[in-house]
Amino acid sequence: MEQPRPLLFVDVDGVVSLFGFPPDRPPAGRFQLVDGIPHYLSSAAGEHLRALSERFEMVWCSGWEEKASEHLPHALALGRSYPHLTFARHPGRAHAHWKLDEIAAHAGARPLAWIDDAHDDECRAWAAERERAGSPTLLVTTVPALGLTAEHVETLTAWAEPLSRGGAPHGGR
């Protein structure tokens, strides 16, 4: 029996929409207006996301919420939209990362990877607890000026490969 693909929660800012790079040396990409706000989209992000969508069930995990589904499929030539998480405006956890409750509710015990530029100690503790409970979990942290890279794609693909055969992933973080 084929296993369901693991979930991949994808942040936008710092992963697809880059910032913090030297103005005189921008990475490959272009500015795109989203609701009148310019965002610098990585030229490689679309290709990387398309490759990852072969191994993962993709979910936007960003404060962009529905705007990611509205704007990014066309801007990145994804071919289709991904579902998105909607975040509580007043999260229940006083000291937890603001995305954790919604990620946990959406994923349940399913294997998941989460790519974001803002993982903190709370995220790492949460991921370690999921691992101890038998739910494969991988956090991949990006540098906002570079975003999603080929190395991240390799890490994520290698982690997901054994899951497709019902095995345990390698190299969880």
N, C-alpha and C positions, 0 to 999 in steps of 0.2 A: 504494500500500500504506500503510495506516495505521500510524503509529509507535506503539510501546508508550508508555504514559504514563510520565513521569518519576516517580522515587521521591520521596516526602516523608517524611523522618525527623522525628518529632515527639517532643520532650521533653515531660515532664509538669510537673515542678516549675519554676515560673517562666514557664511557657507556658500551661498549663491550670489548675494549682493555684498560686494566687497567694500571695505573701508579701512582707513588707517595706513594706506600706502603713501609713499612720497608723491606729491603732486607732479613732480617732474619725471617720475618713473612709474607710471601706472602699470599694473599687470594687464595682460591681454583681456580685453572686454570692451564694453560700451555703456554709455548712460542710457537709461530707459526711464521715462516718466511713468509713475504709478500714482494715480490720483493727484497729479500735479507735483509730486515729489520725485526728484531725480535719484535713481539708484544705479550704482555701477555694477552691472551684471558680468560675471566671469564668462569669458568666451568658451571655456571648457566645461562649464557646469552642465549644460544640456547633454553633451556626449557622456559625461560621467553618470548622470542620473539615468539616462537611457540604458547604459550598461548595467547599472545596479538594479534596475527594474526587472531584469531577467532573473534575478535571484531573490529579490525581496518584494514584499507587498509594501508599496510606498505610501507614506502619510506625511503631509505637511505638518510640521510642529513648530509653529512660528506665531509671533504676535500679529503677523499679517493675516492670520486666520483665513477667511474666505477669499481675501484678495490674492493669496498665493494661487488658489485654484482658478481665479478669474484671469490673472495676468501672466503667470509664468509658463503655462503650457505652450502658449503661442510664442512668447519672448524667447524661450529656450528650445523651441521645436521638439517638445516632448511627445507630441502625437496624441496625448490624452491628459486629462487632469488627474490629480490624486485627491483622495479625501483629505480633509484638514481637521485638526483639533480646534475646539472652541474652548477658551480658557475662562475660568471664573474670574470675575473682576476683584473678588475678595477671597483669595485662596484660604482654605481651611487650615493649612499648616503654617504656623507662625514663623518657623525658621527654615522651611524647606524651599528648594528651588521652585519658582512659580509654575513650572510645567509638570512637575512630578505627579500630581494627583490625576491630571487628565491622561497622561501617558499610561499610568498604572491602570486606570479604569478602562482605557481602550484596549490595552494589551492583555490584561488578565495574566495568565501564566505562560502565554506564548513566548517563544524566543523573540528577542528584539535587539536591534542596534539603534543607537541614537547618535546622530552627527550634529554637533552644535559648537559654537565658539565660546560658550559660557558654562561648561560643566564646573561644578564646585565640589567641595568636600561632601556636601549633602547628597549630590548626585552619585558620587563614587560610593558612598556608604549604602545608598539605596540599591545600586547595581550589585554590590557585593552581597547584600542580603537576598536579592533575587537569585543570584548564582547559588548561594547556600541552600535556598529553597528548591533548587532544581530547574530554575527558569534561565536558560542561557541569555546573557545580557552583555552587550558590548557598547562601551562609550567611545566615540571617536571625536576628539577635540580638534577643531581647526584653528588656524591663525587667521583673523579677520581680513588681513591684507592679501591673503592667498586663497582662502576658501577651500572648497573641495578639490583635492588633488588626485592625480593618478595613484599615488601611494596610498591614499585613503581608500580608493576603489579596490586596490589590490588587497588591503587589509580586510575590508568588509567582505569581499568575494571569498577569500580564503577562510574566513570565519564561518560564512554561510554554507560553504560546500558540503561539509559533513552532515549538516542539518538536513539537507535534501535527501540524504540516504538514511536518515533516522539516527545518525551518530551524534556525538558531542562535538561542539566547535573547538577550534584550537585558538589559543591566544586571547581569550576574553580579558577585558580590562575593567 
